[in-house]
Amino acid sequence: MIVGLGPVGKLLAIHLGRAGHRVIVADRKTEGYPLPRAVTHDFEFARILQSIGLSPDTIPEITEPYDDMYVWRNADRQSLVEVDWSGIGSSGWYNTYFFSQPALEDRMELVLSTIPTVTVLRGWSADILSDDEVVSTGLTQVATGAQRVVTSRYLVGADGANSTVRRWAGIDWHDMGFFYDWLVVDVIPDPSLEFPHVAIQTCDIARPATMVPGGPGRRRWEFMRLPHETIESLNKTERAWELLEPFGIRPDNSELERHSVYTFQAGWATSWRRGHILLAGDAAHLMPPFAGQGLGAGLRDVMNLFWKLGSVLAGHATESVLDTYETERLTHIREFIDFSISLGRVICITDPAEAAERDERMIAELAKGNAPPSPPAPQLGPGLHLPGGGQLSPQAVIRVDDATVRFDDLYSGSVLLLAKAETFEQVAAETADMIRELGITVVALRGRHPEVATLDEVDGTYATWLDQLSAECVLIRPDFYTFGASNAAGMNALVLALREQLGVSALGSRV
């Protein structure tokens, strides 16, 4: 069972449902949240959407690539930082996109509605009754008061920052003590209006502010609350229009879609699993939006969790595998939280002397050509992988007959063994048996092999990648992260290590 039908809950239900598991998703709201929240995502987020048939090129009315710079300016409009957000990332999609979250969620719910094993209960509040061999959850229909009890092997709380699931499970919260209030304003400007295409961060002590695209046909502004202001005075429609006026945004040429004051904060749940209850998304962690990774972090949670939980439910892994969910994801989350806070501490300065020192230092660094700090690379913490594993695999375009497709469109959803074709000549019989037992999909590279699919590369991405790994084969998990790599002689040990870490001696036989 899943509590919470935001994008995190939807994605988890889609993946588990498509794997054939029966899923109930409950949300106390009768309909989805209609207003924008997150507006930017990265190449891995795009790859995750691709995994459910919603890649950016299939929904151009919802998400658009951003092939430009992210510029920080001071009060005098001098550039402090110029971050290159352009280009294609390792997952085969643009590094940066801007999108409409409500429209994306609507499309995700359409996908969800096609899966017969998933039941969606909107307008039902959840109250966990017990967690013994199964989780018993009491559901109450908000409109009528009707009640029912649902039992499930596991329950995932994807119910946001104020998670009732987290509180019921008695899980504490580690607070980083970072709090800033910002007015977030979303606008649909008249198409005739023109704005600088770049995403701009204004580091001005008079009012730190942000201006970025908000998805096709939309723009977003964010204005920090100053020390002398109250939330109530800032969160007024007339105040939003006043702050937008210097940008040429007025009631006669734009639609104010929404305005709301948010407290940007940071922290994480001290445990992501307690018994048969797990947390994901904002229920498990929060970060300020300065790195644009909050929602993306939640979707990464799902990709890590769905295949492990699905393997346990199917009897292909022991329950202890679920403990690796937190250890792998929290490492990356904490790095991104620290990175986001570091950006916020620079942006949110209102002291004149401190701001002057910042400006002088950053302008000097820019003049020297020094690159700004990079966001953390996708890398898992300790868990279900070998040393050197836990890295995000690349996705490239491959040839199929006379057409080209992205790798994941053919090979995703299961563990993959990608290896040079000649490597399979050295596969021992027991390795082949384990490959079949574990349901591993085998793809041959560089040459032809009569018993496995052969990868026809366009640009040599995978051959180069194996060379960089100093390996002849690599195991890739369903969440696109590597389990480990080896030479030909080590292939048997590589597959055996996966089986041992899953805790199975054969399919359906747990040890």
N, C-alpha and C positions, 0 to 999 in steps of 0.2 A: 504494500500500500504506500501511496505517496500523498503527503499533505502539502498542498500548495500547487497552484496551477499557473505559475509564472513560467518564463522561458526555461528555467532549470527543471521544474517539474514536468513540463511538456516534453523536453528532450529526453529525460530519463524514461518517461512512459513510452515514448516512441521506440526507443532502442530495445527496451525490455519487451514491449508488445510485439515488435517485429521478430524478436527471437522466440516467440511463441509462449511467453509467460503471461499469466493472467494478472492484470494490474488494475487496481482501483485508485483513482485520483480524486481527492476531495478538496474543495476550496469553499470558504464561507461566502465569497462574493458570487453573485449570480451571473456576472459577465466579466470579461477581461478589462483590465485597466486601460482606458481609452486615450490617455495622454502620454506624450513622450517622456522617457526617462534616460536610459543610455542612448547615445547617438553615434558612437564610434566603435569600430572593432578592427581586429588585425587579421593577418593571413591565416593563423591557426583557427580563429573563429570562423572564417570563411570555409575552411576545410571541414570543420565540424558541421556547418550548415550543408555542405556538399554531401555529407554522410546520410542526410535525411532527404536528399533531393531538392534542397533549397539553396543551391550555390548562387553566388551573386549574379552570374550571367543569366539565371533563370528568373530573377526577380528584380530587374533593373528599375522598376517603379518604386522599389522599397529601399534598395541599397545602391550606392554609387562609389566608385573608386576615387581615392584622393591621391593624385600623383603630383604632389607639390611639397612645399616646405611648411613647417610649423615654426612660427616666428614669435619670439618673446621681445617685447619693446618696453622701454621705460617711459616716463612721463613726457620726455622730449622726443618720443618716437624714434629714439636710437635703438638699433637692434642689439639685444643682449645675447641672444642665442638663436641660431638658425638650425633647426633639426630637419634633416632630410627624411620625409615620410614617403617619398616616392618609390617607385620600382616594385618588382615582384619578389615576394618572400620565398623562403625555402619550401613552403607548403603549396607553391604553385599559384598563389593568388596575390593580389596587390598587398603591400605592407599595411595599407590603411584604407578603411572604408568609412563612410558616414551613412546612417540608415535611420529609418523610422521604426522604433521598437513596437508600437501598437500594430502597425501593418505586418511586421514580421511575425508577431505572436498570432495574429489572425491566420496567417498561412500555416504556422506550425499546428494550430488547432485543426485546420482542415486536414492536414496529414494525420493527425491523431484520430480524427473521426473515421478514417478508413481502416483502422486496425481493430478487428473484431474481438481481440482478447483484452482490450482496454475499455474500462467503464469510467466515464467522467461524471462526477457528482458535483455540480455547481450549486451554491447556496446551502451547503452543509458544513457545519462546524465540527471539528474533531476533538475528542477528549480521550486520551489514551487511558485505558482502564487497568491493563496489566501487561507485563512482559515476562512470560514464562517460557514454555516450549514454543508458543506462538505469541504474537502481539494481539491483544484484544483492544479494539478502538470503538468508542461510542460515538456515533454520528447523530447530529441533530439538525433537522431541516430548519433553517433560520426562519422561513416564511410561515411554516405551519406548526413547528414544534414536534413534528414526527421524529421518531427515533429508531435507530437500528444499531446492531453491533456487528462489526466486521472483524474477522480473525485473519491474520496474515503471517507468513513466516518472517517477514521483515517489514519495517516501516521506515520510510525516508522523509525527514523533515526538510522540505524545500519551501518553507513558509516565511522566509524573509528575516530581516534584522531583528524583529521582535518575536522570534520563533516561540510558539507555544510548545512545540515538540521539544525544543532544547530545554525550556524551563521544566517541563514535566519530567524529562530524563535527569534533571538535577545537574546539568552540565554547566560549569562556570564559564565566565567570559574574561579573557585577558585583554584589558583595555590599555591602549597605547597613550592615552591622555592627549590625543590630538583632536581639537574641536574648533571648527570655524563654520560660521553660518554664511551661506551664499544664497542670493536670490537667483533662481534659474528661470529664464524666460524663453519660451519657444514661440517663434513667429513664422507665419506664412506670408512672405512679402509679395507684393504685386510683381508679376514676372518682368515688368519693365524696369524695376529697380536693379541697380548694379552694385555689387560689393566686391571688395578685394577677395580674390579666390582663396588666398592663403588663410589658414587657421592662425589666429592671432591671440597671444596672451599678453595683456597689458599689465606690466608691473609698476603701477602708479600708486604712491602712498595716498593720493586723494581718493582712489577707488580701484583696487585691483579688479580686473575684469577679463572676461574671455569672450571671443567671438569666433564661432566655428560653423561649418555647415551642419544642418540637422537632418540630412537625408534629402532626397530629391524634392526640390521646391520649398525647402524649409531652412531656417537659420536659427541658431541658438546663441543667446547671450547669457553670461553669468556674472553677477556683481556681488562682491564680498560685502558683508555687513560691517560697517565701521564701528569702532568702540562706542561712539556716542548714540548709535541708533538702536532701536528695539526691533525685534523680529516683526512685531505687529505693524510698526510704521513702514517697514520695508516691504512687507508682503501685501501691498495694496495695488490695485489695478492702475490707479492714477500715477503711483510712484514708478511702476514698470514703464509706463509711457514716457514719463519724464526722463528716465535713464536711457531710453531708446532714442529719444529725440535727436541727440547729437549725431546719430548714425543715419538720420533721415527717415527713421521709422515712425510713422504716425498712424492714427486711427483711419485716416482717409486713404492710406495706400497699403495697409497691411492688416492681417488678422492676428490678433493676440491669441494664440492657441491655449497657452496656460502660463501661469506664473506661480512659483511656490518657493518658499525658503527651506533649504535643506541644511542639516548640520553634517558637514563633512567630518567623518571620524574614522578611526582605525582600531582594529582588534580582531581577535579570533576566539573560537570556542576551544576550551582546554582539552576537549576530547571530541572526536567526530563520530565515535561509535560507543554506544553503551548497550551491551546485550544485543538485541535484535533491532535496535534503533540506530539510525545513521542520520547525519546532517549533510546538507549540500548547499552551495550558493551562499547568499547573505546570512542564512541561519548559521553557517560555519565560520564566516569571515567577512570583514568590512574593510574597505580602503578608500581614501579620498580619490576623487576622479581624475587627478592631475596626470596620471599615466594612461587613462582610458582603458583600464583593465578589469573593472569591477565585475561586469556581467560576463566578460570573457573568462574570468577566473571560475565563475560558477559553471559555465559550460565545460571547462576543462575538468572540473570535479566530476561531472556526469560521465564524461568519456572514460575517466579512470575507474569510476564505480560500476558502470553498467555491465562491463564484460566480466568483472570479478563477481559481482552479485549474480549475474546470469549463470556463470560457471558453477557457483555454489548451488543455486537453485536446481540446476540440471544434474548435479552430482558429479561434475567434472573437476571440482576443487573442494578442498576442505574449508570450513568456516574461518579458519585462522587467516586465510588469504585476505579477508576483509580488513584485518588490522593494517595491511600495507597501504590501504587507501589514505589514511591520515598521514602516515610517515612519508609517503611519496609526495602528496599534494601540499602539506603544510610547509615543507621546505621552500617550495616555489612561491607559495602565498606570502610567506614572511619576507622573502626577498622583494617581492613586488610591493608589499605594504611599506617596507623601509624606503624603497625607491620613490613611491608616491609621496610619502611624507617629506622626503628630502626635497622634492620639487615644490611641495606646498610651503615649506619653510622659506623658500626663496621668493615665491610668488606673493605670499600673504604679509610681507613686511609693510608696516605702516610708520615705523620710526624714521624720520628724515636722515639722521646720521647713518643708520644702518643701511638704508636704501642707497645713500650716496656711495658707501663703501662697496655694496653689492654691484652697483652700476659700473663703477670704475674697474673693479676686478673682472667682471664678465665681459665688458667691452674690450679690455686688454687681452683676455683669453681669445675672444673672437678674432681680434686683429692678428693674433699669432697663428690663427688657423687651427687652434686646438679644438678637437671635437668635444661636444657636451657628453656627459655621462650617458652610457647606453642602458636601456632597460635590461633586466635579467634575461638571459637566454633560457628558452624552455628546457628545463632539466629537472628530473625527479629526484626526490630525496631517497633514503634507503628504503628498500621494499622488494617488490617482485621483479628483480632483474639482477644481472651479474655486474660485478665491477666494470665500469666503462659503459654499461648500458644506461637506460633511462634517458636517452636522448631522442628528440623529435626527429623522425625520419623525414627525408625529403619526399616531395611529390612532383613528378615530372610528366610531361606529355609523352605518350607512347603510340606506336603505330598498330592499328588493327586493320588488316586488309588494306584498303585504300584510304582509310580515315585515320584521324588522330584523336585520342581520348586521353583524359587524365587517368593516371595510374589507379587511384582509389575507385574510379567508376567500374573497374573490373575486379580489383583485388582489395576488398575491405570486408570487415565484419568477422574475420577469423584471424587466428595467428598465422603469419606468413613466414615462410622460409625462403629468402631470396639468396640465390647462390649462383656462382659461375657454373655453366653447364658441365664442364669437365669435372667439377667437384662431385657430382652425383655418381660418377663412375667409382668413387671410393666409399660410397655409403654402405655401411654394414647392414646385414639383414635386420638386425634388431633396431637399427635406426629407422628403417623403413616401416617396421611394425609400430614403433612409437609415434611416427608421423601420422600414421593412419589412426591410431588410438586417440591421439590428442586432437584430431580434426584439423591438422595443420595444412594450409594451402601452400604448395610448392611452386615457385616460379624460377625458371632457369634464365641465366643471363650470359651473354657472350657465347653464342653458338646454339646448337639444337640438341635436344634430348628427347628421345621418343616417348618417355613416360610422364613428362611434366609439361606444363605450359611454358612457353618461351617468350621472353620479353624482347620486343623489337623497339629499341630505344631510338629517340629522335636526336638527342643532343649528348648522350653519354653520361647523363646525371648519375645513374646508379652504378655504372662501372667506376666512375671517378669517386663516388662515395665509398665503395668497397675498398678502393685503393687507399683512401684517406683513413679508413678504419684498419688498414693493414690486415684485411680479412678476405676470405673467399666465400663466406656465407654470413648471413645475419638473420636473426629472428626478430620479427616486428609484431608487436602486440596489436590487438584491435583498436586501441586508442592512439595508434600511430607512433608510439614510443618503442624504442628498441629494448629487447630483453637482453641480448648479448650478441657477440660476433666471434668468429673463430676462423682458423684455416681449415682446409679440407680434413685433416687428420683429427681435428677437434669437433667435427660436426656431431658425432655420436654423443660426446660429453655435453655439448650445447643443448641438444634436445633432451637428454636425460636430466640436465639441471632444471629445465623448465618443468618437466614432469614432477621432479622432486619438490620444487617450490610450490607447485599447485597442490601437492599432497596427494597425488593419485598414482596408483600403480598401473591402472588402465581405466578406460572410460567406465564410469559408474562404480569404480572400485577405489574407495578412499582409504588412505593409510594414516 
